[in-house]
Amino acid sequence: MYRYFIQPQLNKFNNSLIGYEMLIRYRETEADRWTLPANFEAIPIDVQIDLLKATASELSLKIGSVSINFNRKQFLTPAIAAAVIDAQAKLFPVKVIVEVTEEPDEEAYSLADMQKQIELIKAHGLEFSLDDVGTGINVFDHIKPLLGYAEEIKFAMQNFRKEERTDEIPAQLKFWNNVALEHDARLILEGVEDDAEDQLADNLNIPLRQGYYYGKPHLFKLKSDR
C-alpha cells in the first residue's frame, strides 16, 4: 500500500507555513512500517495517479502550496501530467508545484520535450521546480536551459552530506541563492537539521526552508484509512 507523507515548508523570517512537500511511501505489512520505495519506477502509474487524485481531493489545508516529486520520465508521462493538472483543479486556490529531479541511469530526454511539458502544466496553473540542484547530475550547466522556466529551485543539504561534500555547502548555497535571484525564482533550502545550518541560512538571508529541524514528514491519512 502506498500513501503520501507530507513535510512542512516554512518562511523562517515571518514564522509562517508556506506549504507541504508530498513524499510517497510504501507500507510493509509484515514489518508494520512505512519505507521509501526501493524503485520509484516500479510503482504502477495507475497507482500513483489514483493516490494523487485521492489525496488531492481530501487535502483541504489552509496553506499556499503542495509539492509533488517526479523524475523526468514520470514528468513526461501524459497520464501523470493529466493527473497533476486535475489535482491543481481540485486544490485551487492552493498551488501545486511539480518538483523534477533526475536520476543518473535515466534515459536522455530532449530539452524540447521538457519545455513542451513545462509549458503545458504552467498553462493550467501549476508551477515548475528544479530539485536537488548542485548535486548528482543536476549541476548548473546541465539544468541551465530549464532555469528560465522554474518558479522555484531546491538546494538539498542532505545530498551534499551523502556525497561527502559538506564543506562545500556554504559556497554552493551562496552560488545557488544568487542563481535563484538572477532568475526571479524562489530558493528552498532542504535538509536543515541543526542550529548551525539554520544559522547559515539566516546569514545568507534565505527565508524558505525545509528539514527535520522544522518538522519531519508525517502520514496524510485518507478517509479510507480512518
C-alpha positions in Angstrom: 0.0 0.0 0.0 1.3 3.5 -0.9 0.5 6.7 0.8 1.8 10.3 0.8 3.7 11.7 3.8 3.8 15.5 4.0 6.6 17.6 5.3 6.2 21.3 6.2 8.0 24.1 4.3 8.2 27.4 6.1 9.3 31.0 5.8 11.6 31.3 8.8 11.7 35.1 8.8 7.9 35.6 9.3 7.4 32.2 11.0 4.7 31.1 8.5 3.9 27.7 6.9 4.1 28.2 3.2 3.3 24.6 2.0 3.9 20.9 2.2 6.1 18.5 0.1 4.2 15.3 -0.7 6.5 12.2 -0.3 5.3 8.8 -1.4 5.9 5.9 0.9 5.2 2.2 0.9 3.7 0.2 3.8 5.5 -3.0 4.6 2.7 -5.0 6.1 4.7 -7.8 7.8 7.2 -5.3 9.4 4.3 -2.8 10.1 6.3 0.2 8.9 6.4 2.8 6.2 9.5 2.9 3.9 10.9 4.7 1.0 10.1 2.8 -2.2 13.1 0.8 -3.4 12.4 1.8 -7.0 10.0 4.6 -7.9 9.9 3.4 -11.5 8.3 0.2 -10.2 5.3 2.0 -8.8 2.5 1.4 -11.3 1.4 4.6 -13.0 -2.3 4.0 -12.2 -1.4 3.6 -8.5 0.4 6.9 -8.5 -2.4 8.6 -10.3 -5.2 7.2 -8.1 -3.3 8.1 -4.9 -2.5 11.6 -6.2 -6.2 12.2 -7.1 -7.5 10.8 -3.8 -5.0 12.8 -1.7 -5.7 16.0 -3.7 -9.5 15.6 -3.2 -9.0 15.4 0.6 -6.2 17.8 1.1 -8.1 20.9 2.4 -5.2 22.5 4.2 -5.1 26.3 4.6 -1.7 26.6 3.0 -0.2 28.2 -0.1 1.2 25.1 -1.9 1.8 21.4 -2.1 4.9 20.0 -3.9 4.9 16.7 -5.8 8.1 14.9 -6.9 8.7 13.2 -10.3 11.8 12.2 -12.3 11.9 13.3 -15.9 10.4 10.0 -17.2 7.5 10.3 -14.9 7.1 14.1 -15.6 6.9 13.4 -19.4 4.2 10.7 -19.0 0.9 12.1 -20.3 -1.3 10.3 -17.7 0.8 11.7 -14.9 0.6 15.2 -16.4 -3.1 14.9 -16.7 -3.3 13.8 -13.0 -1.4 16.7 -11.7 -3.5 19.1 -13.8 -6.6 17.5 -12.3 -5.1 17.8 -8.8 -4.5 21.5 -9.3 -8.1 22.0 -10.3 -9.3 20.2 -7.1 -6.9 22.0 -4.8 -7.3 25.6 -6.1 -6.5 28.1 -4.7 -3.7 26.0 -3.2 -0.8 26.0 -5.7 0.5 22.6 -6.9 4.3 22.7 -7.5 5.8 19.9 -9.6 9.4 19.1 -8.5 11.5 17.5 -11.2 14.7 15.7 -10.2 17.0 13.5 -12.3 18.5 10.1 -11.8 21.9 9.1 -13.3 20.5 5.9 -15.0 17.6 7.7 -16.7 17.4 7.9 -20.5 18.2 11.2 -22.1 15.1 13.3 -22.6 15.1 16.1 -25.1 15.0 19.7 -24.0 12.2 20.4 -26.4 10.0 17.7 -24.8 10.7 19.1 -21.3 9.9 22.6 -22.4 6.7 21.5 -24.0 5.5 19.6 -20.9 6.5 22.5 -18.6 4.5 24.9 -20.7 1.5 22.5 -20.6 1.4 22.3 -16.8 2.1 26.0 -16.3 -0.8 26.8 -18.7 -3.0 25.0 -16.2 -1.8 27.0 -13.2 0.9 24.7 -11.9 4.4 25.7 -11.1 7.7 24.1 -12.0 10.5 23.4 -9.6 14.1 22.1 -10.1 15.1 19.8 -7.3 18.5 18.7 -5.9 20.5 21.5 -7.6 24.2 21.3 -7.3 24.5 17.5 -6.7 24.4 14.4 -8.8 23.9 15.4 -12.4 21.9 18.5 -11.5 24.9 20.8 -12.0 24.5 24.3 -13.3 25.5 23.6 -16.9 23.1 20.6 -17.2 20.0 22.4 -15.9 20.8 25.9 -17.1 18.3 25.6 -20.1 15.4 25.0 -17.7 16.2 27.7 -15.2 14.1 30.3 -17.0 11.0 28.1 -16.7 11.4 27.5 -12.9 9.4 29.4 -10.3 11.5 27.5 -7.7 14.8 25.7 -7.2 15.6 23.5 -4.2 19.0 23.0 -2.6 19.3 19.8 -0.7 22.0 19.8 2.0 21.4 16.1 2.7 22.7 15.3 -0.8 25.9 17.2 -0.2 26.4 15.3 3.0 25.7 12.0 1.2 28.3 12.9 -1.5 30.8 13.8 1.3 30.8 17.5 0.2 29.6 19.0 3.4 32.4 21.6 3.4 31.2 22.9 0.0 27.7 23.7 1.3 28.2 27.4 2.3 29.8 28.4 -1.0 27.4 26.3 -3.1 24.4 27.6 -1.2 25.5 31.2 -1.8 26.0 30.4 -5.5 22.5 28.9 -6.0 20.9 31.6 -4.0 22.4 34.1 -6.5 21.2 31.9 -9.4 17.7 32.0 -7.9 17.8 35.8 -7.5 19.0 36.2 -11.1 16.1 34.1 -12.4 13.5 35.6 -10.1 12.9 32.1 -8.6 12.3 31.0 -5.0 15.1 29.1 -3.3 14.0 26.5 -0.8 16.8 25.1 1.4 16.2 21.4 2.2 17.7 19.1 4.8 18.2 21.6 7.6 18.9 19.5 10.7 20.6 21.7 13.4 21.2 25.1 14.8 24.4 25.7 12.7 22.6 25.0 9.4 19.6 27.2 10.5 22.1 30.0 11.3 23.8 29.6 7.9 20.5 30.2 6.2 20.0 33.2 8.4 23.4 34.6 7.5 22.7 34.2 3.7 19.2 35.8 4.1 17.4 32.6 2.9 13.9 32.6 4.3 12.3 29.4 2.8 13.3 26.2 4.4 12.5 22.5 5.0 14.1 19.8 7.1 13.9 17.8 10.3 14.9 20.9 12.2 11.5 22.3 11.5 9.3 19.2 11.1 9.6 15.6 9.9 7.3 14.1 7.2 4.1 12.6 8.6 1.4 10.4 7.2 -1.5 12.1 5.5 -4.4 9.7 6.1 -7.1 9.2 3.5 -10.7 8.8 4.6 -10.4 5.1 3.8 -7.6 4.8 6.5 -9.6 6.4 9.3 
